[in-house]
Amino acid sequence: MSLSVVILAAGKGTRMKSDTPKVLHEISGKSMLFHAIDAAKQISNDITIVLYHQAQRIQKEIEAHYDDIHFHIQDVEQYPGTGGAMKGVDIKHTKALILNGDMPLVTMSALKSLMDGNADINMSVIKLDNPSGYGRVVILDNKVHEIVEEKDCIPAQKEIQTVNAGVYCVKKELLDSYIPALNNHNAQAEYYLTDIIKMAVDDHKIVHPVIVDEEAFKGVNSKLDLAHAEEIMQRRIKTEWMKAGVTMRLPETIYIDSRATFEGECILENGVSIQGASHIIDSHIKTHSVVESSYIQNSDIGPMGRVRPDSKLVDTHIGNFVEVKKSTLTGVKAGHLAYIGDATIEEGTNIGAGVITCNYDGKNKFQTKIGKNVFVGSDTQLVAPVTIPDDVMIAAGTTVTKDVNSGELVLSRTPQKSIKNFFYKFFGKA
């Protein structure tokens, strides 16, 4: 790869009104900066991220998920602004693609369009029906002539529909020359990266405008922008999975994490939420069910079921209001109203309504192990740690506190008694 990528992520993001750094706000389960890194990694082996605000926190998050990322801390006190962010950045290859960390919708194909040709600078440009509020990019003979702020536009320039999208592909030799020459002689006293465009034009360099899709280069500066970007990302994710064969009922009501994957014939009903790096194979997830970071194969969930992280369900039926957490179920039926946590349950076992694995004693979590062909009656409490072997029946209303043997009926109840005519005596009808 002969291209370096620099991602600018030093800003405070004050319009997000949050203590979380702007670029770490999530879209479809992944920090928006990570979406930009993923796109960059597909086109370059030399990625530098420029940080300043909460730099240590952001760097720690990145290093937990990625290798081979370089970091540069902007000297904001001396060199504020986008141009200041580039001062001191080491470029490995002959060209550098400069993009922003708050562009989570950017794609590899969108970035590749900026890499073509031999222009000194390829500049991303968006064509807007209503460019009001934006600086205009003046293009003459298919070359960028200048960038004019709206307040400085003459009437003819206000009719221009091309505006700057903020991403550039620049030859290293120009960056080496122009970045040190930037000054802050402007109203904001900042160093502007856009000034290199004027420098290049003045030096008769070729600045080529690349018309790009507005959606892919959409920046996120507020919670409203975040919500709009989420909608776009979700539409992309669901479109790709439906093309791959996943059936979705009312897809606009469904949420799918960017890390989730599907195989075979999968059905997602309305209101379903698939979160984390879930992997679903040949399964039916019914209305308003939630699957979080789990493996589901040849199973059906819900309606209104919940599978929490680190669960594995194979050939299993989980009905309405059943919650499974960090458990492995193979060939199991749990029709309704049950909690199964920190458990392993084998094939042929039936979990009745109201069954609970009591896995937490206030300090530690404990395991429940249930073998094959076990019938667990309704309203049973399994107090972990406990092992139930194959071929056991547990009567409804039982509290199991110790291991049992195969073939047994387990029963713990207060004996039932009846008081004759009590109803009539209580209500004075006797």
N, C-alpha and C positions, 0 to 999 in steps of 0.2 A: 504494500500500500504506500503510495507516494503523497499522502495527504495527512496533515495533522488537523485535529479538531480542538478548538478552545470553546469551552462553555462558560459564559459569564453568569455567575451566581452569587455576587457579592452584595446585592442590594438588601435593604431592610424590609421591604415589602410592607410598609406601614398601612397601606390600604386594606390589607388582609385583616387588620385589627386582631392580631393573635400573637401569643408568645412563641408559637411554632414558626420556625423560619418558613418564608413563603414557599421555597422550592421543596420543602418536605411535606407540604400538604398533599394528601393522597387523591389520586384519580384512579378509580377501578382497582383499588387495592395496592397501588404502588405510588410512591412519591413522584410528584410531577418531574422532578429532576431525573429520576431513574428512567422515565420514558425517553427523555432526551439522550441519556447515556446509552440506552439500548439501541437507539437509532444510530448514534455515533459509532458504536462498536462494530456495526455492520459494514462500516466504510473506512475505518481507520484503526491502526494499532498504537496511535500516539494521541492520547486524550488528556488534555489539561483542563482542570476546573478552577476557575478563579473565585476565591472566597474572601469574605471579610466579616459580615455580620453573622454571629454565632458560628464562626468558621470551624471550631473544634467539634461542635455537635454535628454539623453537616458532614465533615470529613469522617467522623467515626461511623455515621450511618452508611456512608458510601463504602468504606473499607470493610464493613460487615457483609456487603453483598457483591463487591467487585474487586478484582485484582488489576494490577497494572494501570491504575489511574494516577496521574500526576496532579499535584495541587500547587497553586500559586496564591499567596495572600496579598491582596491589593493594599498598597500604602495609601489609604483613603485620605489621611491627614494631608499628605503632600500632593497626591494625584487623584482627586475625586473624578468621578464620571466614567463613562464607558471607554474613553480613550486611555484614561489613567489605569483602568483595569488591565490593559494590554502591556503596560510598561513593565519590563522585566520578564515577560512570559517567554519561555524557551520553545522555539519551534523546531521540530526535528526534520520535517520534510520540506519539499520545495513549495508547497502551497499550504495554506491554513484556512480551514472553514471555521468562521466565528459565528456562534449562535448563542441563544439565551436559555438559561435554565428554567425559565417560566413558560417554555413552549412545549407542553407535554404531548401535543397532537402532531408534532413533526414526525415524518416517516423517512425511512431510508431512501425510498424512491424520490421523495420531495427534495432531500438533500443532494442526491446524485445529480439532479438537474442543474445544480449550481457548480458542479465539478467539471462540466464539459467545456471544451473549447480552450483557446490559448489566450484569452483576455487577461490583462493584468489584474483586473478585479471583476468578478461576477457578483452583481448586486441583486438581491431578491427584491422584487417589485410586485405590489398587489394593485390590481385595477378595480377601483370602487365606483359603483354607480353614484354614490354620494360621498365624495372625499372631504367634505367639510370637517374642519378640525385637524386635518393632517397636513404636514408639509408635502409639497408636490415634488415629484421627480421629473425633471425636464429631460425628455429624450429626443435627440436629433440624430437622424441617420442611424438608428438602432444603437446609439451610444448614449450613455448618461452624460448629460451636459452640466447639470447642477441640481442641487437639492435646495428648494426655496421654502422657508417657513411660511405658513399661511398668512401671517400678519404682514409679511413682506411681499406677498404675491400682487402683481398687477392684475387687473380684471381678466386679461387673456389667460394668465397662468392659473387663475382660480377655476377655469374650465378644465384644466388637466385632471385626469382621473387616476393617474399612476402615483402611488405613494410608496414610501420605503417600508419594507417588511422586516428590516433589521438584521438580516443574516447576510454574511459576505464570505466569498471565497477569494483570498488575496495571495498573491505571490509573496513568498518569504522575503525576497529582496526588497520589496516595497515596504513591508512591515518593518524590516530592519532600518530602513531609511526614514519612514514617515512617523512611526510611533515616537521615537526620541524627539522629533521636531514639533510635536503637538504642543500647543499653548492653551492657556485658559483665559484668553482675552475676550471674555463674553460676559453677559449679564449674570450668569450662574457661577462664574469663576470655576468652571469645570473643564476637563479635557474630554472633548467629544470625538468618538470614533468616526463619526460621519465626516469629520474634517479631512480624513484621508481621501475621500472622494474628490474634494476640491483640489487637493494637492496633486492627485493623479491626473485630473483633467488639465490643470495648469501645466503639468509636465508632458502633456500630450500622450499620456498613457491611455490604453483602451479600458474603459469601464463599461462592461456589457450588462444591460438590464435583463434579468431572468424573471419572466412573469410566473408567479407561483400561486398556488391555491390558497385563498385567504384562510380557509379552515385549518390547513396543516400548520400555518404559521401564526395561529391565534395565540396571543399572550394572555396570561392569567395574572391579574393584578388585584382582584377582589374576590370575596366569597361568591358573588354573583357570577363572575367570570369562571370560577371554579365549578359551579353548578352547570353552567353552559358547556364547559369542556367535558364534564362527566357525561352529559347527555350525548355528546358527539362520540366520545370514546365507547360508550355502551352500544350505540348504534353500530359502530364499526365491529365491535367484538361479536355481537349477536348476528350481524349479517354474515360474517365469516363462518361462524359455527352452523348457521342454517344452510349455507352453501355446502358445508361439509356433511350435512345429513341430519343435524339435530332438529327435532320437531319442537316448536315453541308455540304455545297457545297464548295469544295476546302478548307478543314479545315486548311491547313497550312497558309492561308491568314487571318484567323479569330483570334481575340484576345478575351479571356474571363477572366475576373477578378476572382481571387480565391474565392471571396466572393459572386459571382453571383450564382443564383439558377434558375432551370427550372422545370416546371410541364407540363404534357400532351404532346401534339403533337406540338413541336416547330421546326421551320425551320430557319436556319441562312445561308444566302447567302454569297458569297465571299466578303472579305474586311470588314466584319462587326466587330464592336468593342463593346463589352459589358463590361461596367466599373462599379466599385463600387459594392455595395450590391443590384444590380438589381434583381428583381424577375419577371420571364417571364412565362406566362401560355398560352398554346394553341395559340401561335402567330407566325407571319411570319416577320422576320426582313430581309429586302431586301438589295441588294448590296450597300456596302460602307456607311451603316447607323451606327449611334452611339447612344447607350443608356447608360446613366450615372445615376446610383443610383436611379432607378425609377421602378415603378410597371406597367407591361404591361400585359393585359389579353384579349384574343380573339380579337387581333388587328393586323394590319399590318403597318409596318413602312418602308418608303422609296420607291424606292431607293434614297440614299443620303439624308435621313432624319436625324434629330438630336433631341434626347429627353434628355434634361439636368436634373440635379438632382431635386429630390423631386416632380417629375411628376407622375401622375396616369392616365393611358389610359385604358379604358374598351370599348370593342365593337367599336373601333375607327379606322379610316383610316387616316394615315399621309403620304402624298406623297412626291415627290422629292423636295428638298430644302425647307422643312418645319422645323422650329425650335420651340420646345416647352420647356418652362422653368417654373418649379415650378407651374404647372397647373394641374387641374383635368378635363379630357375630357371623357364624357360618351356618346357613340353613335354618335360621331361627324365625319364629313368628312372635311378634309383640304387637297385638292389635290396637291397643289404646291405653292411654293414661298410665304410663310407666316411666320410671327413671332407671337407666342402666349406665352406671359409671364405673370405670376402672375394672372392667369385667371381660372374661373370655367365655363365650357360650358356643357350644357345638351343635351339629345338625340334629334336626328332629325335635328340638326343644321348643316348648310353648311358654311364653311369658304372659300371665294373665293381667287383667286390668288392675291398676293400683299397686303393682309390684315395684318395690324400691330396693336398690342395692345401697345399703348404708355404708358408704365407702370412706367416710371422714369422721374422725373422732374429736375434731377440734384442733388437732395438732398435725396429724399425718393422714395420708390416703392409703387405703388398703385394697387388696385385690379380691374379687369374687370369681371363682372358677366353677363353671357348670358344664357337665359333660353332655352326652348324647341322649336324646329321647327322654328328657326330663320335663315333667309337667309341673309348672309353678302356678299354684292357684292364686286367685285374685286376692289383693290386699295383703300380700306376703312381704315381710321385711327380711332381707338377707343381710345380716350384720357381718361385714367383712373384718378380718380375713376369714373366708369360709370357702370350702370346697364341696361341691355337690357332684358326685360321680354319675356315670351313666345309669339310666333306668331307675329313676327316683320320682315319686309323686310327693308333692308338697301341698297340703290341704290349704284351702282358702283361709286367710286370717292368721296364718302361722308366722311366728318370729323365729327365724333360724339363726342360732348363735354359735353352733359348732358343726364340725364336719359330720356327714352321715355316710351310710354304706349303700352300695348298689342294691336295688330291689326293694328298698324300704318305702313306707309311707311315713312322712314326717308331719306331725300334727302337734300344735300347741295352742290350746284354746281354754278359756274358762268354760266349764260345763254349762250348758243351757238349762235354765229352769223356768217354770211357768207358775204364776200365781193366779189361781182360778178366780174369775169374776173381778179382777183388780180394776179393770176399765170402768165397770159400772159403779164400783164403790168410790173410785177417785172422782168421778163426775156426778156422784150422788144420784145415779139412776137405778141403783139396786133396790 
